[in-house]
């Protein structure tokens, strides 16, 4: 089983792999949220969003690179507050 790689958002590669990213939730949407770690921002997709804006979290998931940017298909969100 492939381990999760802890990375800064600015260092996320253009390939599918399991990653973990820590940062602040800056915008909550119906199907996910936007998070910022100080080096960049990424959308974390989640079926049932249970985080609030301003929360400091770590996301574990599958990185999905696209032409327009990157998203993380979230498997687990850890509250770091």
C-alpha positions in Angstrom: 0.0 0.0 0.0 1.4 3.4 -1.0 2.1 5.8 1.9 0.9 9.4 2.0 3.5 12.0 1.2 3.4 15.2 3.3 3.9 18.1 1.0 3.5 21.9 0.8 0.8 22.9 -1.7 3.4 24.7 -3.8 5.4 21.4 -4.1 2.5 19.2 -5.2 3.6 17.4 -8.4 1.6 17.0 -11.6 0.9 13.3 -11.0 -1.7 11.2 -9.2 -0.4 10.1 -5.8 -1.5 9.9 -2.1 -0.7 13.1 -0.3 -1.3 14.8 3.0 -1.4 18.6 3.2 -1.9 20.9 6.3 -3.4 24.3 6.1 -6.2 26.7 7.0 -9.6 26.4 5.5 -10.3 29.6 3.6 -13.6 28.8 1.8 -16.2 26.1 2.3 -18.3 24.9 -0.6 -21.0 22.3 -1.0 -18.6 19.5 -2.2 -15.3 20.5 -0.6 -13.2 23.4 0.6 -10.3 25.6 -0.4 -7.3 25.4 1.9 -4.1 27.5 2.2 -0.8 26.5 3.7 1.1 29.7 3.1 2.8 28.4 0.0 -0.4 28.1 -2.1 -4.0 27.0 -2.2 -5.7 23.8 -3.3 -9.3 22.5 -3.4 -10.0 19.5 -1.2 -13.1 17.6 -2.5 -15.2 15.9 0.2 -18.7 14.4 0.0 -19.8 15.6 3.5 -18.0 18.8 4.4 -17.6 18.9 8.2 -15.0 21.8 8.5 -15.5 25.5 9.1 -13.7 28.5 7.6 -10.6 29.3 9.7 -10.0 25.7 10.9 -6.5 24.4 10.8 -6.6 20.9 9.3 -4.5 18.1 7.7 -6.0 16.4 4.6 -5.2 12.9 3.5 -6.2 12.0 -0.1 -5.5 11.3 -3.7 -3.9 14.2 -5.7 -5.7 14.8 -9.0 -3.8 17.1 -11.3 -5.7 18.9 -14.1 -4.7 21.5 -16.7 -6.5 24.2 -14.7 -4.8 23.2 -11.4 -4.9 20.5 -8.8 -7.5 19.0 -6.4 -7.3 16.5 -3.6 -10.0 13.8 -3.4 -10.2 13.6 0.4 -10.1 10.3 2.2 -9.7 11.8 5.7 -9.6 15.2 7.4 -7.7 15.6 10.7 -8.5 18.7 12.9 -5.2 20.1 14.1 -6.6 22.7 16.5 
